[in-house]
Amino acid sequence: MRKNGARPRGTHLIGITFSRYVLTGGPIAAMSADEPTRCLTMTLDGTLFRSAGTAPASS
């Protein structure tokens, strides 16, 4: 059995997309286009590389 974190990361992205574009309300929908990208970059960087809470390497 192969273990990876693809499901939790995929679920996270689907949840953000659903909240922003389907529900179209709340704080995620009210964010500018760049804000969710910054938040998701930090979250995914943390789950992929175990560096939660740090700025992405590209910034």
N, C-alpha and C positions, 0 to 999 in steps of 0.2 A: 504494500500500500504506500503510495506516494503522499508525503505530507508537505503541504505548502500553505501559504496564507492567501491564496488567490480568492477563495470564497469570501472571507471577511472584507478584503479590499474591494472586491466587486460589489458586495452588498452595500458597503459604505458609499461608493460612487453612485449606485442606483438610488440610494436613499436621498442623497444630496440632489440629484437630478430630479427626482420625484417631488421633493419639497420645493424646489425652485421653480420648476416649469409646469407641474401638474396642479399642485395646491395653490400656487401663485400668491401666497400670503405668508406673513411671518418674517422673521429676521433674515432668513436665507434668501428669500425672494426679494427683499428690500436692498440687499447688498449690490454694490456696483459689480461689473463684470470681473474686475481684478481681485476683489476680496475673496470670493470662494476659491479662486485659483491659489492664492497665497495660503489660505487655511488648508486646503487639500494637499498642497505640496509639502507642507510641514508634517501633516498627519501621515501621508504615504511614505515620506522620507523616514519618519520614525518607525513605521511598521516594517519597511523593507530593510533598513540599515541600523535599526535599534538606536536611533539618535533623536528620540522624541524630545520636543521642546527646544530644539535648536533651529536656527535658520537654515534654509536649503543652501547647498553648496554654491548654487549659481547666483545667489544674491549678494 
